[in-house]
Amino acid sequence: MTDVQDDDLLARAKAWLAEDPDADTRAELAHLIDAEDHAELTARFSGTLQFGTAGLRGELGAGPMRMNRSVVIRAAAGLAAYLKNQGTPHGDDTAGLVVIGYDARHKSADFARDTAAVMTGAGLRAAVLPRPLPTPV
């Protein structure tokens, strides 16, 4: 890796670290930066998680190629912007309501709460289901 590429990778990792709302993934990423673990940083910053047929899925951890609160918040913000752009049908009482479910996987309830916060912050209504549930419900 060239010095320029190395500097860019470290800059992206440090920028992510500064915006990460989760203490656990901040500590994880700070350790990788301090250890100068270029291979692991490259793996985590080589792109972004993409929606698949089952939504966002990936290994838990820090960085845009891992499943974490930062990734979920960014994806939720994109979805909120899309929904706001769609407008609401006249007379539809459910317009602007986003129903959010979660399952029993680690951090799933946290991701649901973060998603609800983003939706309500965008002016939408959010209903988080009361317990972990399989899909479809």
C-alpha positions in Angstrom: 0.0 0.0 0.0 1.4 3.4 -0.9 1.7 6.2 1.7 -1.2 8.1 0.0 -3.5 5.1 0.1 -2.4 4.4 3.7 -3.2 8.1 4.6 -6.6 7.9 2.9 -7.5 4.7 4.7 -6.5 6.1 8.0 -8.4 9.4 7.3 -11.6 7.4 6.4 -11.3 5.3 9.5 -10.7 8.3 11.8 -13.7 10.1 10.2 -15.9 7.1 10.8 -14.6 6.9 14.4 -15.5 10.5 15.1 -19.1 9.9 14.0 -19.7 6.4 15.5 -22.5 6.6 18.1 -21.6 3.2 19.7 -18.9 3.0 22.4 -18.1 -0.6 21.6 -17.5 -0.1 17.9 -15.6 3.1 18.6 -13.3 1.2 20.9 -12.9 -1.6 18.4 -12.0 0.8 15.6 -9.7 2.9 17.8 -7.8 -0.3 18.6 -7.4 -1.2 14.9 -6.2 2.4 14.1 -3.7 2.4 17.0 -2.5 -1.1 16.0 -2.1 0.1 12.4 -3.9 -3.1 11.3 -4.0 -2.1 7.6 -5.4 -5.5 6.5 -8.4 -5.3 8.8 -9.0 -1.6 8.2 -8.9 -2.3 4.4 -11.4 -5.1 4.8 -13.7 -2.8 6.8 -13.4 0.3 4.6 -13.3 -1.3 1.1 -16.9 -0.4 0.4 -20.3 -0.4 2.1 -22.8 -3.0 3.1 -25.5 -3.4 0.5 -29.1 -4.3 0.8 -29.8 -7.8 -0.3 -33.0 -9.9 -0.4 -32.9 -10.2 3.4 -32.1 -6.5 4.0 -28.8 -5.3 5.5 -26.8 -8.3 6.7 -23.1 -8.6 7.7 -20.7 -9.4 10.4 -21.0 -7.2 13.5 -18.2 -4.7 13.9 -16.9 -1.2 13.2 -16.8 0.3 9.7 -19.0 0.6 6.6 -18.4 -3.1 5.6 -19.7 -4.4 9.0 -23.2 -4.3 10.6 -23.3 -1.6 13.2 -25.3 1.3 14.5 -23.6 3.8 12.1 -24.5 1.7 9.1 -28.1 1.2 10.3 -28.6 4.9 11.0 -27.2 5.9 7.5 -29.4 3.3 5.8 -32.5 4.4 7.8 -31.8 8.1 6.9 -31.7 7.1 3.2 -35.0 5.2 3.6 -36.6 8.1 5.4 -35.6 10.5 2.7 -37.0 8.1 0.1 -40.3 7.8 2.0 -40.6 11.5 2.5 -40.1 12.0 -1.3 -42.9 9.6 -2.1 -45.5 11.9 -0.5 -48.7 10.6 1.2 -52.0 9.6 -0.4 -54.8 12.0 0.5 -56.9 10.5 3.4 -54.6 7.6 4.2 -54.4 7.3 8.0 -51.4 5.0 7.8 -49.3 7.4 5.6 -46.0 8.3 7.2 -46.1 5.2 9.6 -43.1 3.0 9.5 -43.5 -0.3 11.3 -40.1 -1.6 12.6 -39.5 -5.2 13.6 -36.5 -6.9 14.9 -35.3 -10.5 15.6 -33.3 -12.2 18.4 -29.9 -11.5 16.9 -27.3 -9.5 18.9 -27.9 -5.7 18.6 -31.2 -6.1 16.6 -33.3 -4.3 19.2 -30.7 -1.5 19.3 -30.8 -1.2 15.5 -34.7 -1.1 15.7 -34.6 1.8 18.2 -32.0 3.7 16.1 -34.2 3.3 13.0 -37.2 4.5 14.9 -35.3 7.6 16.1 -34.2 8.4 12.5 -37.7 8.0 11.2 -39.3 10.2 13.8 -36.5 12.7 13.4 -37.4 12.9 9.7 -41.1 13.6 10.6 -42.4 10.1 10.1 -44.2 8.1 12.7 -42.5 4.9 13.9 -43.9 1.9 15.6 -41.4 -0.6 17.0 -42.9 -4.1 17.5 -42.8 -5.1 21.2 -40.6 -8.2 21.0 -38.4 -10.1 18.7 -40.4 -11.7 15.9 -39.6 -13.8 12.8 -40.3 -12.5 9.4 -42.7 -12.3 7.7 -45.1 -11.4 10.6 
